[in-house]
Amino acid sequence: MSRTFLTTPQKAPTSIDVTRTTTILKPDQSRVLLRPFIPGDSQRISRIITRIMSLPEDRVGLLLEEVSAEFSQRHERINELFGERFEQLRELLVADAHITSQRKLLIGSYFMAEYSLESAALFNPSIVPHPDQTNVPPNALRFVLSLRATGEGHISSITFRTGLIHSDNRIEIDEASGLIAEPRQTPNPQYEKMQFTRKLLELRLMGEFARNVTDNLSDLFTLEELLINLQTELAQSRVLNANVRGDEETAQGIRMLALSNHEVQFQRHQSLSQRIIFPATPSQRNGIEDARFVCFRNDDGTNVYYATFTAYDGKVIMPELIETSDFLLFRFVTLNGPAAENKGMAIFPRKINGRYAMLSRQDNENIYIMFSDDIHFWHERTMLLKPAFPWELVQIGNCGSPIETEAGWLVLSHGVGPLRKYCIGAFLLDRDDPRKVIGRLREPLLTPNENEREGYVPNVVYTCGAIVHQGELIIPYALADHATGFATAPLSQLLSAMN
């Protein structure tokens, strides 16, 4: 089932014919995910398990039937998830007694809870062409929309929607599935020793302890091999009464680096709207924020999708990278180097003069541009643009990856003005040398109207990526950090308005 929406023209302050569609994606509190529930420390968990163990076996079956009847229609593989959760708690059993399969599932059910992914907001979208364009009508485009879903505790994850941009630029959004699921998570099957040690150097972890750990690794090594080496070196450190505390801190940093570079795999039968990327590593503990997806063209003509995002552990923000070719297998990679810091990084959709290029905003005020031979490492930055107009005097930043046009690289930007009002603007960079700004809107392209002011954060319109189709710029954008709408504008008019 799908929905098609009508559009209503509205003039932008720049006299560009911006059209706001009536398409509004609102948070859906019914989209819930089963997550581990931890009601207290290990002693409390053990007491709860003991109480469940004291239930008579006939009561166990009835209770499990009640739980299954109430929740099995809301989640796929519910009993399998209960069983996996039990195995995570097995070591807390007081006695190693025989436990029936039903009791194992019941124990697992007590330590899981539903989490509403979108209970607070569904916003900050980016849009890219879908990797599968089969059976698409002529001059239409199937797309993938990524969104930031925020739920209880202001924890953010990545969710997806799909749809069509028709030949007349009507936007059709596919109905989202009510069943959602997390992927299987695995560490990278293999780590490259040279790249891993380089990242340790960037993190200032490559001392004597780290050298001893990495010297015994193969050029390609697994997480298991790394952990064995860590345990061996920590044991040696304790025997020698050396800098045990410092070595333990270094070991933790090495472990966190390895875990932050991991892969997740969804099942092919799951639609894109069922696939949820929830925080899974220590650096992401409190959220995965503002993914900026881009379809990147490799030198050999193949495509890969990259997304820069902000990982937040509750105290520190870290820019990280996602890589996927099919939206089934996602690889998470840390970004390193002195220029890989702060929020709002956006990758150009191809190399420029043989190097990767990226926009950034390390100082929370200005837009910078960076180049690198390795997409994982960023060392130098160059100032590109400063706030200049009243609607952006607090700060500016990009609103997604640059879009290549015949006139140059089109970049949507955000500007913050009086009363912390966020507007969307645009500027143009030279195609061959994007360090040169060759055009800029003096007035916002999109500013919050009376229907878009109120939400989780008032007076904000914002996007993490737009797309051009049939000469029209398609902009999915957040409304007051709460919901998501769509706007369109003729590309020719926008480019002509640059000065």
N, C-alpha and C positions, 0 to 999 in steps of 0.2 A: 504494500500500500504506500502511496506517496501523495504529496500535497504540492499544489502549484499556487503561487501567490501573485496577486496583481501589484502594480506599482503606481506610485503617486509622485509626479514631478515636484521638486522644490528647489528654488534657486539658492545657490551658495553665495556667500558674500563676494566671491571672486568672479561672479557672473558665469561661472561654469555650470552647465545643466546637470547638476547632481540630482539623482533620483533615489529617494529612500523607498525601499520596497516595504511591503507589509509583513515580510517574513521576520518573525521573532522566535528565536529559540530560547525558551525559558527553562530554568532549573526544574528538574523532575525528581521529586523526593521519593518516587516509587522505584527509582533505579538504585538498587542496593547490592552491596557486595558482601560476601561472607569473609570476615577477617578474624584473626586470632584475638581472643578475649583473655586478658590477664587481670584477674580480680585482686591480685596482691602478690606478696612474695612467695617463695617456694614452700614455706611452711604452711601458709594459708591454702595454697593449691593442693598440697598433700592432704590437708584436713578435708577439703571438698571431695577429693577423690575417695578418701576413706568413707565418707558418708554415702557416696554413690555405690561403693563396694558393699556396703551393708544392706542394700536393697535386695529383697528376694528376687530370684531369677524371673518368676512370672510377672512381677511388677516391672522389671527392666524391659521386657518385651512390649508391654502396654505403653510405657512411657515413650519408648523409641517410636512406636507406631503413631502416637499423638504428635510428636515432633515432626516426623516425616509427613504426616497428613497436612500439617499446618504450613510447612516451609518447602516441600519438595517441588511445588509448582513455581516457586520464586527463584530457584537455583538449580543449575545443572550439577550432576554428579554429587549430590549432597552427602550421600553415605560415604563416597570416596573421600570427600573433604573431612568428614568426621573421623574416618580411619586414619588419615594422615595427621590430623591434629592429635589423636591419641598417641601415635608413635612419637611425636615431639615431646610428650609428657611422660612417656613410659618410665624414665629414670626416676621419677618422683613417686612411683608406687612404693608403699611401705613394705609390702611383701611380694615376692616373686611367685604369686599364686597363679593357677590356671584361670584365665579370664575368657569368657565366651565372646564370640564375635559381636553379639548384640550389646554386651556390656561395654566393650571397647568403643563401639560407635556412640553409645549413650554418654560415656565419659567425654569423648571428643566434642559432643554437642554442647556440653556445659561450658566449654572453653572457646566457643566461637560466638560472634555477634554480627548482626547486620550493620553495615556502615552505609549511609546514604551519601553517595559520591557528590551529588549536586544539590544538597540541601540548602546551601548558602548561595551558590552562584554557578553560572555556566557562561564563560566570557573569554576574552582575549584570544580570538580565533586566528588561525592562519589557513590558507587554502592553496592546494597544489593539484596538478592533474593526477587523476587516478592511474595507477600503473596498468590497469586493464581497460582499454577503450573499445573492446569488442561489442558489436551490436549497438553502438551508439548512433543515434540518428545523424544524418548529414549536417555538418557545420555545428554540431553540438559538442559538448565536452563533459565527460564524467569527472567529478572532482572528489577529493578527500578534504574534509574540513577537520582540523584538529582544534580542540577547545580545552581551556583550563576549567576543570570541574573542582569546586571547593565545597567541602562538607564540614562536619562537626570538628571543632578544634582548629578551623581554618587550615586544614590540610588539603593541599592541592594535588591533583593527579591529571593525567592526560586522557581525554576521551575523544572519540571520533564520530563523525557523521559522513554520509556520502550523499551525492545528488547529481543533478544535471544542470548545466547552463545551456539552454536551447539556442537555436540559431538566431532567434530574436532577442536573446539575452534574458529571457525569463529564467528565473531560478527555481528549481524544483528540488526539494529536500526529501530524501527517503525517510520513511518512518523508522524510528529508532527501536531496536529490540528491547523488550522488557527484561531479558536475561542478560546479565553481564558477568564477566569472569576475568580473573588475572591470568597471566601467562605462566608457564614454567620458567623458573629462573635458574641459570647455571653460570658459574664463573666462565670467563673466556676459556675455551678448550685448550688454547696454548697462548703463552705470553712470549713476546720477543724480548730476549734479555737486553739487547742494546737499547731498545726503546724504554723498557722498564727502568733500567739503571739511569737513563737520561732523565726520566720523570723524578726519580729519587733525588738526583742532583738538583733539579728545579725546586723540589720541596725541601731542600737542605737536610736531607736524611742520609746522605751518602758519607757516613763516617766509617770508622773501623768495623763496627758491628755489622753495618749494612754490606760492606765489602766482603766480610767473611761469609755472609749469607749468600750473596750473589755470585761470588767466585766459584762456588760449587754447583751452580745451575748450568744447565745446557743452554745452547743458543735459543732453543725453543723449550719452554718448560711449562708444567701444569701448576695449578694452585696447590695440589696435594704435595708436589715436590717442594714448593716454596714453604709451605707450613711445616714440613718435616725439617727443613733447614733452619727455620726460625726456632723451632723447639730445641734443636741440637745446640744452636748458638746461645740460646737463653740458658740452657742447662750448664753449658761451659762457663758462661758469665757468672752464674751463681756459685759454681765450684771455685772460681778464682777470686770471688768476693770483689769483683771489679765494679764498674759503674752500673750496678744491676738496675737501679731505677731508670737511669737514662737509656739503657739498652731495652728495657721493657717498653718505654715510651716510643723508641724507634721501631721496635717490633710491631707495636700497635699501628703506627703510621704506615709501615710497609703492608701490613694486613689490610688496612682500610683502602690503600691505593689499589691493591689487587681486587678487592671486593667491589670497588667503584667501577672497575672495568669488567663488565659482565654482559651476558646475553639473556634475552627472554624470548620464548617461543610460544606463539599462539597456535591453536588448532585450526586447520584449514576450513573446517565446516562453520566456524564462528564468523558471523558477519562483522564488518569493521565496527559497527556501533556496539557490539558486544565486548570489544577488546578494550580493556582498561589497563593503563600503565600507572600503577600505584607506587609511591615511594618504597624502595626496597633496599637501599644501602644506608650506612650511617650518615653520609653527606646529604642524603635526601630525606632524612627522618621527618622533617616538618613540611615537606612539599616539593613538588616538581612544578615550577612556575614558568609560564609564558614561553612555551615552545614555539620557535620560529622555523617552520618547515620550509625547505626549498628543494626543488627538483634540480639536482646538480648534474651537468653534462661532463662526463669524463673525456679525456683526450682521445679515447678510442671510439667515441660516439655513444657509448652506453650511458645509462642514467642511474644515479643512486640518489636517495633522499637523505638529506642531512637535516638535523634540527638542533639548534643551540637552545639551551634552556638554563634556568637558574635553579640549582639545587640549594635547599635551605635546611639546615639541621637544627634550627631554633635559635642559633646565635650567629652563625657565619653563612654568607651566601657564596656559592661557588658556581662559575659557569661550566657547563658540561655539554657533551655532544652525543646525539643519537644518530645512528646510521642504519638504514634499512633499504632493501630493494623491492620488497613485496608487502610491507606492513604486516608480515607474519613473524619474521625474525628481526628483532631489534638488538642492536649492539650499542651499549653505553660505554663511552670513552671519556676520560678526564681531559680537560684542556689545561695546558701547562705553559709556563713562561711568565715573565714579569708583566706582560701586557694582557694576560688572560685573567682578568679580574673584573669585578662588578657585574652589572646586569646589561641586558640589551645588546647582545652580540648578534650579528646577522651576516651570513655567508653569501657572497656573490654566487650566482648560479653556474659559473664556470671559472676556470683559471684566467688570469689576465697577465699577458706576457710571461706565461709559464709558471706563475705563482698563484697560490690561493690568496683571496682577498676577503676582508671582513670589516664591517662597520662595528663600532663599539662606543662605549660611553663610560670611561673609567672614573671620571671626576664628578659624575652626577649632574653635569651642566652642559657639556659640549659633545659634539659628535666627532669621533676620530675614525681614521682608516688605517688598516694594518695589512701587511703582506707577509707570507710565509711559504717556505718550500715544503713544510710538513703541516698538515691540517691540525695536528695535535699540539703544536708548539708555536707560541706567539711572543715575540720579543720586543718589537718596536712598534710605535704608534705615531701617527702624524695628525695634528689638528686639522679637521676638515671644515667644521661649521660651528659658529657661535650663535647664541640667541641674539636676534636683531630687532624683532618687531614686538609691539606691546603684548600680544597674545602668547608669547613664548619667552618672556624675560626671566622667568624663574629657572627654566631648564628646557633643553631640547634632547631628543633621542630619535632613533629610527623606529619605524613601525613595520619591520619585516625586511626581508632580503630585497636588494635592488632588482628591478625589472628591466631587462634589456629592450630598448626600443631603437629605431633608426636614428632618433635624435640624441640618444645617450642613455645613461642608466637612470631610470626613474626611481626615486626613493620616496616613499611616504614617511613622514616624520610626525612626531608628537611634540607639542609645545605646551608649557604650563604657564598660565597667566594669573590675573587677579582671582582671589578666592580659590586658588588651586584648581582652576578650570583647565581641563585637558582638551585640546583641539588637535585635529589631524591636518597637517600641511603637506607640502611636497617640495622636492628640489631635484635638480638634474645634474648628473656628472658626465664628464667626457668619457666616451666609450673606450678609447685607447689609454687614457690616463685619468682614472677616476679620482685622482687627487685634485683635479680641477673642477670646481663648481661652476657650471655654465648657465644655470637657471634656478629660480627660486620663487615660490609664491609669497607674495607680501601679505596676503590674507589667508585665513584657514580655508581648507577645502571642505572640512566638516567640523561643525561645532555643536555642542549639545543643544537641542531645541527643548521646548517646554515638555515634550513627552519623553525626553531622555535624561532629564536632570536627576531624577530620584532613583536611588538604589543603594547597594551596599556602600559605595563611595560616590557621593553626589557629584554632578557636573563633570563627568568624564566620558569621552568617546575615545576608543583606543583599538588598534588592530596589531596583529603580529604577522600579517602578510596578506597581500592582495594578488590579483591575477588579471591579465589582459585576455579578452576573448572577443573576436570579431570587432576589433576597434573600440571596445568598451572596457573601461577599468572596473572590475568587480571587487568591491571592498566589503568583506565581512568585518563587523566591528562590534566592540563591547559597549553596552549601554550602562553607564554608572556602575561598572564592575559587578553587574548582576546578571544580565541577559545578553543575547547576541542578535544584532540586526544585520541588514545588508543594504549597501548603497552602490549605485553605478554612476559613472561619468564618462562622457566621450573622451577618449585618449587625445584626439587632435585638439580639442578645446583646452584640455589641461596643459598640454605641451605649449600651446600658443600663449597661454597665460603666464608662462615663466618669464621672468625678467631679472 
